[in-house]
């Protein structure tokens, strides 16, 4: 169930090495469309990809910028997040 995103397959993403060059190209193209739509305040069908889903955020190193960026991205895609403390690793 990809909620309106037919060309994506559910996979775990841990590193850029997990993506093929075509995958990376599609991700970057999609990011450009999202950014343009956000600036124009127009809806994007994929913007509901995380509706009703929970995402766990676990960062090995503290990084406020990374944490905030992921938090905003998850919420803009309709999801919610759980911030897992780094001391559970």
Biopython code that builds the backbone (N, CA, C, O; Angstrom):
import numpy as np
from Bio.PDB.StructureBuilder import StructureBuilder

atoms = [
    (1, "UNK", "N", (0.849, -1.186, 0.000)),
    (1, "UNK", "CA", (0.000, 0.000, 0.000)),
    (1, "UNK", "C", (0.888, 1.241, 0.000)),
    (1, "UNK", "O", (1.458, 1.592, 1.034)),
    (2, "UNK", "N", (1.011, 1.895, -1.123)),
    (2, "UNK", "CA", (1.866, 3.073, -1.208)),
    (2, "UNK", "C", (1.072, 4.363, -1.283)),
    (2, "UNK", "O", (1.647, 5.418, -1.549)),
    (3, "UNK", "N", (-0.239, 4.310, -1.057)),
    (3, "UNK", "CA", (-1.072, 5.505, -0.961)),
    (3, "UNK", "C", (-0.837, 6.481, -2.113)),
    (3, "UNK", "O", (-0.408, 7.615, -1.898)),
    (4, "UNK", "N", (-1.122, 6.029, -3.338)),
    (4, "UNK", "CA", (-1.026, 6.918, -4.484)),
    (4, "UNK", "C", (0.375, 7.074, -5.043)),
    (4, "UNK", "O", (0.620, 7.990, -5.828)),
    (5, "UNK", "N", (1.293, 6.213, -4.666)),
    (5, "UNK", "CA", (2.655, 6.287, -5.166)),
    (5, "UNK", "C", (2.977, 4.963, -5.847)),
    (5, "UNK", "O", (3.697, 4.144, -5.276)),
    (6, "UNK", "N", (2.456, 4.729, -7.067)),
    (6, "UNK", "CA", (2.564, 3.419, -7.693)),
    (6, "UNK", "C", (3.968, 2.997, -8.087)),
    (6, "UNK", "O", (4.227, 1.797, -8.185)),
    (7, "UNK", "N", (4.886, 3.924, -8.318)),
    (7, "UNK", "CA", (6.203, 3.525, -8.796)),
    (7, "UNK", "C", (7.216, 3.275, -7.676)),
    (7, "UNK", "O", (8.387, 3.012, -7.952)),
    (8, "UNK", "N", (6.783, 3.354, -6.433)),
    (8, "UNK", "CA", (7.687, 3.086, -5.321)),
    (8, "UNK", "C", (7.410, 1.716, -4.731)),
    (8, "UNK", "O", (6.265, 1.269, -4.661)),
    (9, "UNK", "N", (8.471, 1.065, -4.311)),
    (9, "UNK", "CA", (8.369, -0.230, -3.652)),
    (9, "UNK", "C", (8.847, -0.012, -2.220)),
    (9, "UNK", "O", (9.830, 0.694, -1.993)),
    (10, "UNK", "N", (8.163, -0.609, -1.263)),
    (10, "UNK", "CA", (8.559, -0.444, 0.124)),
    (10, "UNK", "C", (9.919, -1.096, 0.339)),
    (10, "UNK", "O", (10.111, -2.282, 0.071)),
    (11, "UNK", "N", (10.861, -0.286, 0.831)),
    (11, "UNK", "CA", (12.209, -0.768, 1.126)),
    (11, "UNK", "C", (12.731, -0.006, 2.326)),
    (11, "UNK", "O", (12.244, 1.076, 2.651)),
    (12, "UNK", "N", (13.709, -0.571, 2.969)),
    (12, "UNK", "CA", (14.390, 0.139, 4.049)),
    (12, "UNK", "C", (15.505, 0.962, 3.426)),
    (12, "UNK", "O", (16.230, 0.491, 2.550)),
    (13, "UNK", "N", (15.631, 2.189, 3.888)),
    (13, "UNK", "CA", (16.645, 3.088, 3.364)),
    (13, "UNK", "C", (17.590, 3.460, 4.491)),
    (13, "UNK", "O", (17.221, 4.189, 5.412)),
    (14, "UNK", "N", (18.809, 2.953, 4.411)),
    (14, "UNK", "CA", (19.789, 3.243, 5.447)),
    (14, "UNK", "C", (20.992, 4.014, 4.914)),
    (14, "UNK", "O", (21.732, 4.633, 5.679)),
    (15, "UNK", "N", (21.179, 3.973, 3.608)),
    (15, "UNK", "CA", (22.349, 4.600, 3.006)),
    (15, "UNK", "C", (22.053, 4.917, 1.545)),
    (15, "UNK", "O", (21.207, 4.269, 0.928)),
    (16, "UNK", "N", (22.739, 5.903, 0.993)),
    (16, "UNK", "CA", (22.605, 6.179, -0.438)),
    (16, "UNK", "C", (23.018, 4.969, -1.265)),
    (16, "UNK", "O", (22.578, 4.812, -2.404)),
    (17, "UNK", "N", (23.853, 4.125, -0.702)),
    (17, "UNK", "CA", (24.287, 2.922, -1.409)),
    (17, "UNK", "C", (23.143, 1.926, -1.602)),
    (17, "UNK", "O", (23.255, 0.997, -2.401)),
    (18, "UNK", "N", (22.038, 2.122, -0.867)),
    (18, "UNK", "CA", (20.868, 1.260, -1.016)),
    (18, "UNK", "C", (20.057, 1.606, -2.260)),
    (18, "UNK", "O", (19.150, 0.861, -2.630)),
    (19, "UNK", "N", (20.371, 2.724, -2.910)),
    (19, "UNK", "CA", (19.631, 3.180, -4.086)),
    (19, "UNK", "C", (20.427, 2.948, -5.361)),
    (19, "UNK", "O", (21.648, 3.097, -5.388)),
    (20, "UNK", "N", (19.708, 2.579, -6.416)),
    (20, "UNK", "CA", (20.331, 2.517, -7.734)),
    (20, "UNK", "C", (20.420, 3.948, -8.262)),
    (20, "UNK", "O", (19.744, 4.831, -7.735)),
    (21, "UNK", "N", (21.219, 4.196, -9.269)),
    (21, "UNK", "CA", (21.244, 5.544, -9.862)),
    (21, "UNK", "C", (19.858, 5.999, -10.334)),
    (21, "UNK", "O", (19.515, 7.173, -10.192)),
    (22, "UNK", "N", (19.061, 5.086, -10.893)),
    (22, "UNK", "CA", (17.696, 5.439, -11.316)),
    (22, "UNK", "C", (16.823, 5.800, -10.122)),
    (22, "UNK", "O", (16.048, 6.754, -10.187)),
    (23, "UNK", "N", (16.942, 5.045, -9.030)),
    (23, "UNK", "CA", (16.181, 5.355, -7.815)),
    (23, "UNK", "C", (16.520, 6.749, -7.306)),
    (23, "UNK", "O", (15.631, 7.532, -6.969)),
    (24, "UNK", "N", (17.802, 7.048, -7.254)),
    (24, "UNK", "CA", (18.243, 8.345, -6.764)),
    (24, "UNK", "C", (17.735, 9.468, -7.667)),
    (24, "UNK", "O", (17.288, 10.509, -7.185)),
    (25, "UNK", "N", (17.807, 9.250, -8.957)),
    (25, "UNK", "CA", (17.317, 10.255, -9.913)),
    (25, "UNK", "C", (15.819, 10.516, -9.699)),
    (25, "UNK", "O", (15.388, 11.668, -9.684)),
    (26, "UNK", "N", (15.030, 9.449, -9.535)),
    (26, "UNK", "CA", (13.592, 9.605, -9.299)),
    (26, "UNK", "C", (13.317, 10.327, -7.983)),
    (26, "UNK", "O", (12.412, 11.159, -7.907)),
    (27, "UNK", "N", (14.089, 10.015, -6.953)),
    (27, "UNK", "CA", (13.918, 10.700, -5.660)),
    (27, "UNK", "C", (14.194, 12.193, -5.794)),
    (27, "UNK", "O", (13.450, 13.017, -5.263)),
    (28, "UNK", "N", (15.254, 12.535, -6.498)),
    (28, "UNK", "CA", (15.598, 13.947, -6.666)),
    (28, "UNK", "C", (14.567, 14.678, -7.516)),
    (28, "UNK", "O", (14.223, 15.824, -7.229)),
    (29, "UNK", "N", (14.073, 14.015, -8.567)),
    (29, "UNK", "CA", (13.013, 14.634, -9.377)),
    (29, "UNK", "C", (11.766, 14.884, -8.538)),
    (29, "UNK", "O", (11.148, 15.944, -8.629)),
    (30, "UNK", "N", (11.408, 13.912, -7.732)),
    (30, "UNK", "CA", (10.240, 14.046, -6.868)),
    (30, "UNK", "C", (10.443, 15.172, -5.853)),
    (30, "UNK", "O", (9.516, 15.931, -5.570)),
    (31, "UNK", "N", (11.642, 15.278, -5.312)),
    (31, "UNK", "CA", (11.943, 16.347, -4.352)),
    (31, "UNK", "C", (11.791, 17.720, -5.001)),
    (31, "UNK", "O", (11.288, 18.651, -4.372)),
    (32, "UNK", "N", (12.215, 17.848, -6.233)),
    (32, "UNK", "CA", (12.077, 19.121, -6.948)),
    (32, "UNK", "C", (10.597, 19.455, -7.131)),
    (32, "UNK", "O", (10.190, 20.603, -6.952)),
    (33, "UNK", "N", (9.787, 18.441, -7.490)),
    (33, "UNK", "CA", (8.331, 18.669, -7.640)),
    (33, "UNK", "C", (7.698, 19.047, -6.314)),
    (33, "UNK", "O", (6.864, 19.951, -6.266)),
    (34, "UNK", "N", (8.078, 18.372, -5.233)),
    (34, "UNK", "CA", (7.531, 18.684, -3.909)),
    (34, "UNK", "C", (7.860, 20.117, -3.521)),
    (34, "UNK", "O", (7.004, 20.857, -3.034)),
    (35, "UNK", "N", (9.108, 20.493, -3.743)),
    (35, "UNK", "CA", (9.523, 21.837, -3.346)),
    (35, "UNK", "C", (8.765, 22.904, -4.139)),
    (35, "UNK", "O", (8.319, 23.904, -3.577)),
    (36, "UNK", "N", (8.623, 22.684, -5.448)),
    (36, "UNK", "CA", (7.887, 23.645, -6.279)),
    (36, "UNK", "C", (6.431, 23.723, -5.844)),
    (36, "UNK", "O", (5.861, 24.812, -5.769)),
    (37, "UNK", "N", (5.832, 22.585, -5.558)),
    (37, "UNK", "CA", (4.429, 22.565, -5.128)),
    (37, "UNK", "C", (4.280, 23.247, -3.774)),
    (37, "UNK", "O", (3.304, 23.961, -3.542)),
    (38, "UNK", "N", (5.229, 23.033, -2.890)),
    (38, "UNK", "CA", (5.171, 23.664, -1.561)),
    (38, "UNK", "C", (5.235, 25.179, -1.688)),
    (38, "UNK", "O", (4.483, 25.900, -1.033)),
    (39, "UNK", "N", (6.137, 25.650, -2.535)),
    (39, "UNK", "CA", (6.253, 27.097, -2.743)),
    (39, "UNK", "C", (4.992, 27.679, -3.368)),
    (39, "UNK", "O", (4.582, 28.791, -3.038)),
    (40, "UNK", "N", (4.378, 26.913, -4.279)),
    (40, "UNK", "CA", (3.160, 27.378, -4.952)),
    (40, "UNK", "C", (1.913, 27.087, -4.125)),
    (40, "UNK", "O", (0.808, 27.485, -4.494)),
    (41, "UNK", "N", (2.096, 26.393, -3.009)),
    (41, "UNK", "CA", (0.983, 26.000, -2.128)),
    (41, "UNK", "C", (-0.072, 25.177, -2.880)),
    (41, "UNK", "O", (-1.276, 25.379, -2.719)),
    (42, "UNK", "N", (0.415, 24.250, -3.699)),
    (42, "UNK", "CA", (-0.483, 23.349, -4.419)),
    (42, "UNK", "C", (-0.280, 21.938, -3.888)),
    (42, "UNK", "O", (0.835, 21.571, -3.517)),
    (43, "UNK", "N", (-1.337, 21.148, -3.847)),
    (43, "UNK", "CA", (-1.216, 19.783, -3.309)),
    (43, "UNK", "C", (-0.451, 18.853, -4.249)),
    (43, "UNK", "O", (-0.472, 19.017, -5.469)),
    (44, "UNK", "N", (0.214, 17.890, -3.657)),
    (44, "UNK", "CA", (0.933, 16.857, -4.390)),
    (44, "UNK", "C", (0.351, 15.517, -3.935)),
    (44, "UNK", "O", (0.283, 15.265, -2.731)),
    (45, "UNK", "N", (-0.072, 14.646, -4.865)),
    (45, "UNK", "CA", (-0.684, 13.374, -4.442)),
    (45, "UNK", "C", (0.182, 12.564, -3.484)),
    (45, "UNK", "O", (-0.344, 11.952, -2.554)),
    (46, "UNK", "N", (1.484, 12.545, -3.688)),
    (46, "UNK", "CA", (2.370, 11.767, -2.819)),
    (46, "UNK", "C", (2.494, 12.352, -1.427)),
    (46, "UNK", "O", (3.043, 11.709, -0.532)),
    (47, "UNK", "N", (1.993, 13.559, -1.232)),
    (47, "UNK", "CA", (2.135, 14.217, 0.067)),
    (47, "UNK", "C", (1.317, 13.547, 1.161)),
    (47, "UNK", "O", (1.349, 13.993, 2.308)),
    (48, "UNK", "N", (0.594, 12.501, 0.839)),
    (48, "UNK", "CA", (-0.150, 11.741, 1.846)),
    (48, "UNK", "C", (0.474, 10.359, 2.056)),
    (48, "UNK", "O", (-0.146, 9.481, 2.656)),
    (49, "UNK", "N", (1.691, 10.171, 1.565)),
    (49, "UNK", "CA", (2.339, 8.850, 1.600)),
    (49, "UNK", "C", (2.484, 8.292, 3.006)),
    (49, "UNK", "O", (2.535, 7.073, 3.171)),
    (50, "UNK", "N", (2.551, 9.141, 4.025)),
    (50, "UNK", "CA", (2.728, 8.658, 5.397)),
    (50, "UNK", "C", (1.482, 8.816, 6.257)),
    (50, "UNK", "O", (1.547, 8.640, 7.474)),
    (51, "UNK", "N", (0.359, 9.143, 5.650)),
    (51, "UNK", "CA", (-0.875, 9.315, 6.415)),
    (51, "UNK", "C", (-1.201, 8.036, 7.182)),
    (51, "UNK", "O", (-1.252, 6.945, 6.614)),
    (52, "UNK", "N", (-1.420, 8.199, 8.481)),
    (52, "UNK", "CA", (-1.766, 7.053, 9.324)),
    (52, "UNK", "C", (-0.585, 6.186, 9.708)),
    (52, "UNK", "O", (-0.771, 5.110, 10.277)),
    (53, "UNK", "N", (0.618, 6.627, 9.410)),
    (53, "UNK", "CA", (1.805, 5.825, 9.710)),
    (53, "UNK", "C", (2.663, 6.502, 10.773)),
    (53, "UNK", "O", (2.644, 7.724, 10.928)),
    (54, "UNK", "N", (3.406, 5.688, 11.492)),
    (54, "UNK", "CA", (4.337, 6.152, 12.516)),
    (54, "UNK", "C", (5.756, 5.916, 12.024)),
    (54, "UNK", "O", (6.040, 4.874, 11.433)),
    (55, "UNK", "N", (6.643, 6.863, 12.256)),
    (55, "UNK", "CA", (8.045, 6.736, 11.879)),
    (55, "UNK", "C", (8.883, 6.918, 13.137)),
    (55, "UNK", "O", (8.732, 7.903, 13.861)),
    (56, "UNK", "N", (9.757, 5.968, 13.384)),
    (56, "UNK", "CA", (10.653, 6.077, 14.526)),
    (56, "UNK", "C", (11.922, 6.800, 14.126)),
    (56, "UNK", "O", (12.555, 6.440, 13.133)),
    (57, "UNK", "N", (12.303, 7.818, 14.889)),
    (57, "UNK", "CA", (13.531, 8.567, 14.623)),
    (57, "UNK", "C", (14.574, 8.203, 15.670)),
    (57, "UNK", "O", (14.390, 8.442, 16.863)),
    (58, "UNK", "N", (15.665, 7.625, 15.203)),
    (58, "UNK", "CA", (16.760, 7.238, 16.082)),
    (58, "UNK", "C", (18.055, 7.745, 15.454)),
    (58, "UNK", "O", (18.461, 7.279, 14.389)),
    (59, "UNK", "N", (18.694, 8.695, 16.114)),
    (59, "UNK", "CA", (19.916, 9.288, 15.590)),
    (59, "UNK", "C", (21.084, 8.893, 16.465)),
    (59, "UNK", "O", (21.034, 9.030, 17.688)),
    (60, "UNK", "N", (22.136, 8.402, 15.833)),
    (60, "UNK", "CA", (23.330, 7.990, 16.567)),
    (60, "UNK", "C", (24.049, 9.196, 17.171)),
    (60, "UNK", "O", (24.543, 9.143, 18.298)),
    (61, "UNK", "N", (24.099, 10.292, 16.395)),
    (61, "UNK", "CA", (24.766, 11.505, 16.857)),
    (61, "UNK", "C", (23.737, 12.625, 16.948)),
    (61, "UNK", "O", (22.826, 12.691, 16.123)),
    (62, "UNK", "N", (23.868, 13.506, 17.939)),
    (62, "UNK", "CA", (22.912, 14.607, 18.052)),
    (62, "UNK", "C", (23.089, 15.601, 16.902)),
    (62, "UNK", "O", (24.198, 16.058, 16.625)),
    (63, "UNK", "N", (22.002, 15.919, 16.255)),
    (63, "UNK", "CA", (22.031, 16.900, 15.176)),
    (63, "UNK", "C", (20.659, 17.554, 15.114)),
    (63, "UNK", "O", (19.704, 16.967, 14.605)),
    (64, "UNK", "N", (20.568, 18.753, 15.626)),
    (64, "UNK", "CA", (19.290, 19.451, 15.654)),
    (64, "UNK", "C", (18.751, 19.672, 14.248)),
    (64, "UNK", "O", (17.558, 19.480, 14.012)),
    (65, "UNK", "N", (19.602, 20.070, 13.310)),
    (65, "UNK", "CA", (19.161, 20.338, 11.941)),
    (65, "UNK", "C", (18.591, 19.079, 11.283)),
    (65, "UNK", "O", (17.546, 19.141, 10.636)),
    (66, "UNK", "N", (19.264, 17.945, 11.441)),
    (66, "UNK", "CA", (18.773, 16.693, 10.858)),
    (66, "UNK", "C", (17.458, 16.272, 11.499)),
    (66, "UNK", "O", (16.520, 15.882, 10.804)),
    (67, "UNK", "N", (17.390, 16.349, 12.814)),
    (67, "UNK", "CA", (16.181, 15.956, 13.539)),
    (67, "UNK", "C", (14.987, 16.817, 13.116)),
    (67, "UNK", "O", (13.902, 16.295, 12.858)),
    (68, "UNK", "N", (15.189, 18.125, 13.045)),
    (68, "UNK", "CA", (14.108, 19.039, 12.661)),
    (68, "UNK", "C", (13.682, 18.788, 11.213)),
    (68, "UNK", "O", (12.489, 18.783, 10.909)),
    (69, "UNK", "N", (14.645, 18.580, 10.327)),
    (69, "UNK", "CA", (14.333, 18.332, 8.922)),
    (69, "UNK", "C", (13.491, 17.071, 8.756)),
    (69, "UNK", "O", (12.501, 17.081, 8.025)),
    (70, "UNK", "N", (13.872, 15.995, 9.420)),
    (70, "UNK", "CA", (13.100, 14.755, 9.332)),
    (70, "UNK", "C", (11.712, 14.924, 9.941)),
    (70, "UNK", "O", (10.726, 14.435, 9.390)),
    (71, "UNK", "N", (11.635, 15.611, 11.069)),
    (71, "UNK", "CA", (10.351, 15.846, 11.729)),
    (71, "UNK", "C", (9.395, 16.602, 10.816)),
    (71, "UNK", "O", (8.237, 16.211, 10.664)),
    (72, "UNK", "N", (9.874, 17.675, 10.212)),
    (72, "UNK", "CA", (9.034, 18.457, 9.303)),
    (72, "UNK", "C", (8.633, 17.623, 8.095)),
    (72, "UNK", "O", (7.471, 17.644, 7.689)),
    (73, "UNK", "N", (9.568, 16.898, 7.521)),
    (73, "UNK", "CA", (9.268, 16.068, 6.354)),
    (73, "UNK", "C", (8.207, 15.018, 6.635)),
    (73, "UNK", "O", (7.300, 14.816, 5.828)),
    (74, "UNK", "N", (8.316, 14.355, 7.766)),
    (74, "UNK", "CA", (7.340, 13.323, 8.137)),
    (74, "UNK", "C", (5.961, 13.943, 8.298)),
    (74, "UNK", "O", (4.974, 13.395, 7.807)),
    (75, "UNK", "N", (5.884, 15.066, 8.973)),
    (75, "UNK", "CA", (4.585, 15.723, 9.178)),
    (75, "UNK", "C", (3.999, 16.226, 7.864)),
    (75, "UNK", "O", (2.789, 16.138, 7.656)),
    (76, "UNK", "N", (4.838, 16.750, 6.975)),
    (76, "UNK", "CA", (4.328, 17.242, 5.699)),
    (76, "UNK", "C", (3.823, 16.108, 4.805)),
    (76, "UNK", "O", (3.014, 16.343, 3.907)),
    (77, "UNK", "N", (4.288, 14.899, 5.040)),
    (77, "UNK", "CA", (3.799, 13.737, 4.293)),
    (77, "UNK", "C", (2.635, 13.058, 5.002)),
    (77, "UNK", "O", (2.191, 11.989, 4.582)),
    (78, "UNK", "N", (2.141, 13.667, 6.070)),
    (78, "UNK", "CA", (0.954, 13.170, 6.742)),
    (78, "UNK", "C", (1.208, 12.197, 7.870)),
    (78, "UNK", "O", (0.256, 11.675, 8.451)),
    (79, "UNK", "N", (2.458, 11.935, 8.199)),
    (79, "UNK", "CA", (2.766, 10.950, 9.225)),
    (79, "UNK", "C", (2.986, 11.564, 10.586)),
    (79, "UNK", "O", (2.904, 12.779, 10.769)),
    (80, "UNK", "N", (3.265, 10.703, 11.525)),
    (80, "UNK", "CA", (3.604, 11.113, 12.877)),
    (80, "UNK", "C", (4.906, 10.405, 13.221)),
    (80, "UNK", "O", (5.263, 9.419, 12.578)),
    (81, "UNK", "N", (5.619, 10.897, 14.229)),
    (81, "UNK", "CA", (6.911, 10.308, 14.542)),
    (81, "UNK", "C", (7.053, 10.047, 16.030)),
    (81, "UNK", "O", (6.385, 10.657, 16.865)),
    (82, "UNK", "N", (7.941, 9.127, 16.328)),
    (82, "UNK", "CA", (8.329, 8.822, 17.692)),
    (82, "UNK", "C", (9.822, 9.120, 17.767)),
    (82, "UNK", "O", (10.611, 8.573, 16.997)),
    (83, "UNK", "N", (10.198, 9.976, 18.683)),
    (83, "UNK", "CA", (11.605, 10.341, 18.852)),
    (83, "UNK", "C", (12.214, 9.383, 19.869)),
    (83, "UNK", "O", (11.930, 9.472, 21.063)),
    (84, "UNK", "N", (13.043, 8.476, 19.396)),
    (84, "UNK", "CA", (13.646, 7.463, 20.257)),
    (84, "UNK", "C", (14.960, 8.014, 20.823)),
    (84, "UNK", "O", (15.821, 8.442, 20.055)),
    (85, "UNK", "N", (15.129, 8.012, 22.143)),
    (85, "UNK", "CA", (16.352, 8.553, 22.731)),
    (85, "UNK", "C", (17.576, 7.725, 22.315)),
    (85, "UNK", "O", (17.493, 6.504, 22.183)),
    (86, "UNK", "N", (18.689, 8.393, 22.115)),
    (86, "UNK", "CA", (19.900, 7.708, 21.643)),
    (86, "UNK", "C", (20.487, 6.765, 22.693)),
    (86, "UNK", "O", (21.286, 5.894, 22.347)),
    (87, "UNK", "N", (20.119, 6.913, 23.946)),
    (87, "UNK", "CA", (20.681, 6.048, 24.973)),
    (87, "UNK", "C", (20.084, 4.636, 24.970)),
    (87, "UNK", "O", (20.490, 3.802, 25.779)),
    (88, "UNK", "N", (19.135, 4.355, 24.084)),
    (88, "UNK", "CA", (18.585, 2.999, 24.004)),
    (88, "UNK", "C", (19.402, 2.118, 23.066)),
    (88, "UNK", "O", (19.131, 0.924, 22.938)),
    (89, "UNK", "N", (20.390, 2.699, 22.416)),
    (89, "UNK", "CA", (21.225, 1.939, 21.458)),
    (89, "UNK", "C", (22.186, 1.038, 22.164)),
    (89, "UNK", "O", (22.959, 0.332, 21.518)),
]
sb = StructureBuilder()
sb.init_structure("model")
sb.init_model(0)
sb.init_chain("A")
sb.init_seg("    ")
for serial, (resi, resn, name, xyz) in enumerate(atoms, 1):
    if name == "N":
        sb.init_residue(resn, " ", resi, " ")
    sb.init_atom(name, np.array(xyz, "f"), 0.0, 1.0, " ", f" {name:<3s}", serial, name[0])
structure = sb.get_structure()
